Amino acid sequence: MVAAMDSGFSQDQIALRDRARAFARDVAGPRAAAIDRDAQYPWDIVEALKEAGFLGMTMPGILGGQDRSFLDTVLVIEEMAKCCTVTARIVVETNMGAISTVMRYGSETQKELAARLVLEGDKPAICITEPEAGSDAMAMTTRADKRGDVYVINGKKHWITGAGVSRMHLIFARVFDEHGEDLGIGAFLAIRGEGKGLRIGKREETMGLRGMPEGEIIFEDLEVPANMAVLPPSGLRRGFADLMNAYNSQRVGAGTVAMGIAAGALDHALDWTKTREQFGRPIGEFQGVQWMLADMQVQLTAARLMLHAAARSRGLDNSAFPDPMLAAQAKIFASESAVRIVNDALQIFGARGYSRELPLERMVRDVRMFTIGGGTAQVLRTLVASRMLGWKLPQTRDGHMPKPPMRDAAE
Ligand SMILES: Cc1cc2nc3c(=O)[nH]c(=O)nc-3n(C[C@H](O)[C@H](O)[C@H](O)COP(=O)(O)OP(=O)(O)OC[C@H]3O[C@@H](n4cnc5c(N)ncnc54)[C@H](O)[C@@H]3O)c2cc1C
């Protein structure tokens, strides 16, 4: 195994990382092939993560969390991803993303509810993407209509991680007041299994990450109490940008999963180059293979450093979340490098790499997702360029975000 750099880490962080490494090696790793084969969400691993204290680490101590930083969490995620990608994603989503949004912008009631669920083992779902609103998330048509003390939500989301296993759902919807005025996009907390109106639709047949369900979620007159609207201080008009700010932590988390898979694949490949012999010599003695290893290591180190820098950073408004520019760059570089590294690791195993008896083919399938989910590598480049130029770069032809058609008030 190539030693990771320890510089800049506290004793506590090194101890945390070592604990995660042992968990990944002894508990998660041995389950990874079966989780992939059976395509079942690993409740046993969730229970073990809970026991080991890897859920809700970033939540405040007063709510049962550990007040840990995103960097602490990133150290854990890399170790998990080396051995089992689904386990790593559970750690991401119980420490970053929807839970971070609620911890930052939620009311005390919402925070207590979310913290309790996560500590019980729930992986919150974040519901943004719709069939006609992917990269163009602002085009979402799921709507929340205010009616007295409740919001009534109707619409359909797809590719929602955790569909059918998550209890807590952070639902993004276009909000309308009682007069039908469009107030902008807001987020709502809903708990699956409490009341009617939240239905799980088709599960996707995914190429990788098969233990983590991805699927449709349909809202049919789902009633959410008004006090479950998650409102950033800027209100609804600017609220979507604030709510999405929380996604910067998720991006760092997702990039770290990709980087961790790459680190694990490189470890396997390096061992193999020392033992596999052809032409009477270990294949690691061939310069063609040495340069592949070196290129893999260079990309891995650069990705790790970018992710750590992003995890340590704070946004321009000194918000609780990583800087968007650093988070986007780290996710682009880590995800694209990881796809190359894992692919090259498989190549180094020759035909054996193509066999399902080794984990390389699973790692290739798993890593492929990370240039897509959580903002594609292309859309994140637009974010980076927009910051560089200091211009807004609306992607619609007329330079404006279209508003969805108003619904007839009498409907
Ligand atoms: C495994 C997985 C898990 C996911 N989990 C969740 C989840 O939990 N919650 C959730 O809400 N969503 C989730 N998603 C959805 C994900 O966020 C979207 O897939 C992503 O935002 C892209 O949307 P799309 O798939 O509709 O692609 P599209 O937006 O249709 O894009 C298609 C292609 O066009 C490119 N493109 C689009 N617009 C531009 C542009 N302006 N400039 C340049 N290129 C562009 C894209 O980069 C892409 O290559 C998940 C997706 C995956 C694969």
PDBQT file of the ligand as one rigid body, heavy atoms in Angstrom, charges set to zero:
ROOT
HETATM    1  C1  LIG A 501     -26.178   7.303  -9.212  1.00  0.00    +0.000 C 
HETATM    2  C2  LIG A 501     -26.867   8.636  -9.236  1.00  0.00    +0.000 A 
HETATM    3  C3  LIG A 501     -27.397   9.136  -8.057  1.00  0.00    +0.000 A 
HETATM    4  C4  LIG A 501     -28.110  10.340  -8.059  1.00  0.00    +0.000 A 
HETATM    5  N1  LIG A 501     -28.678  10.771  -6.891  1.00  0.00    +0.000 NA
HETATM    6  C5  LIG A 501     -29.460  11.874  -6.907  1.00  0.00    +0.000 A 
HETATM    7  C6  LIG A 501     -30.167  12.267  -5.712  1.00  0.00    +0.000 A 
HETATM    8  O1  LIG A 501     -30.033  11.648  -4.660  1.00  0.00    +0.000 OA
HETATM    9  N2  LIG A 501     -30.976  13.357  -5.786  1.00  0.00    +0.000 N 
HETATM   10  C7  LIG A 501     -31.136  14.075  -6.926  1.00  0.00    +0.000 A 
HETATM   11  O2  LIG A 501     -31.881  15.036  -6.898  1.00  0.00    +0.000 OA
HETATM   12  N3  LIG A 501     -30.495  13.713  -8.084  1.00  0.00    +0.000 NA
HETATM   13  C8  LIG A 501     -29.671  12.631  -8.094  1.00  0.00    +0.000 A 
HETATM   14  N4  LIG A 501     -29.026  12.230  -9.258  1.00  0.00    +0.000 N 
HETATM   15  C9  LIG A 501     -29.286  12.954 -10.484  1.00  0.00    +0.000 C 
HETATM   16  C10 LIG A 501     -28.117  13.810 -10.928  1.00  0.00    +0.000 C 
HETATM   17  O3  LIG A 501     -27.955  14.922 -10.089  1.00  0.00    +0.000 OA
HETATM   18  C11 LIG A 501     -28.383  14.172 -12.386  1.00  0.00    +0.000 C 
HETATM   19  O4  LIG A 501     -28.227  12.975 -13.112  1.00  0.00    +0.000 OA
HETATM   20  C12 LIG A 501     -27.447  15.236 -12.917  1.00  0.00    +0.000 C 
HETATM   21  O5  LIG A 501     -27.728  16.488 -12.324  1.00  0.00    +0.000 OA
HETATM   22  C13 LIG A 501     -27.529  15.362 -14.440  1.00  0.00    +0.000 C 
HETATM   23  O6  LIG A 501     -28.848  15.431 -14.876  1.00  0.00    +0.000 OA
HETATM   24  P1  LIG A 501     -29.344  14.466 -16.063  1.00  0.00    +0.000 P 
HETATM   25  O7  LIG A 501     -28.969  13.071 -15.711  1.00  0.00    +0.000 OA
HETATM   26  O8  LIG A 501     -30.773  14.751 -16.305  1.00  0.00    +0.000 OA
HETATM   27  O9  LIG A 501     -28.459  14.859 -17.304  1.00  0.00    +0.000 OA
HETATM   28  P2  LIG A 501     -28.748  16.082 -18.306  1.00  0.00    +0.000 P 
HETATM   29  O10 LIG A 501     -28.915  17.341 -17.551  1.00  0.00    +0.000 OA
HETATM   30  O11 LIG A 501     -29.812  15.683 -19.271  1.00  0.00    +0.000 OA
HETATM   31  O12 LIG A 501     -27.363  16.166 -19.082  1.00  0.00    +0.000 OA
HETATM   32  C14 LIG A 501     -27.031  15.326 -20.183  1.00  0.00    +0.000 C 
HETATM   33  C15 LIG A 501     -25.641  15.701 -20.668  1.00  0.00    +0.000 C 
HETATM   34  O13 LIG A 501     -25.627  17.074 -21.102  1.00  0.00    +0.000 OA
HETATM   35  C16 LIG A 501     -24.645  17.794 -20.409  1.00  0.00    +0.000 C 
HETATM   36  N5  LIG A 501     -25.121  19.156 -20.162  1.00  0.00    +0.000 N 
HETATM   37  C17 LIG A 501     -26.346  19.542 -19.695  1.00  0.00    +0.000 A 
HETATM   38  N6  LIG A 501     -26.400  20.867 -19.572  1.00  0.00    +0.000 NA
HETATM   39  C18 LIG A 501     -25.206  21.349 -19.944  1.00  0.00    +0.000 A 
HETATM   40  C19 LIG A 501     -24.625  22.639 -20.030  1.00  0.00    +0.000 A 
HETATM   41  N7  LIG A 501     -25.321  23.739 -19.703  1.00  0.00    +0.000 N 
HETATM   42  N8  LIG A 501     -23.354  22.754 -20.468  1.00  0.00    +0.000 NA
HETATM   43  C20 LIG A 501     -22.635  21.655 -20.805  1.00  0.00    +0.000 A 
HETATM   44  N9  LIG A 501     -23.110  20.391 -20.738  1.00  0.00    +0.000 NA
HETATM   45  C21 LIG A 501     -24.374  20.242 -20.312  1.00  0.00    +0.000 A 
HETATM   46  C22 LIG A 501     -24.426  17.046 -19.104  1.00  0.00    +0.000 C 
HETATM   47  O14 LIG A 501     -23.138  17.305 -18.551  1.00  0.00    +0.000 OA
HETATM   48  C23 LIG A 501     -24.582  15.602 -19.560  1.00  0.00    +0.000 C 
HETATM   49  O15 LIG A 501     -23.377  15.136 -20.081  1.00  0.00    +0.000 OA
HETATM   50  C24 LIG A 501     -28.269  11.063  -9.263  1.00  0.00    +0.000 A 
HETATM   51  C25 LIG A 501     -27.703  10.569 -10.442  1.00  0.00    +0.000 A 
HETATM   52  C26 LIG A 501     -26.992   9.383 -10.441  1.00  0.00    +0.000 A 
HETATM   53  C27 LIG A 501     -26.405   8.857 -11.714  1.00  0.00    +0.000 C 
ENDROOT
TORSDOF 0
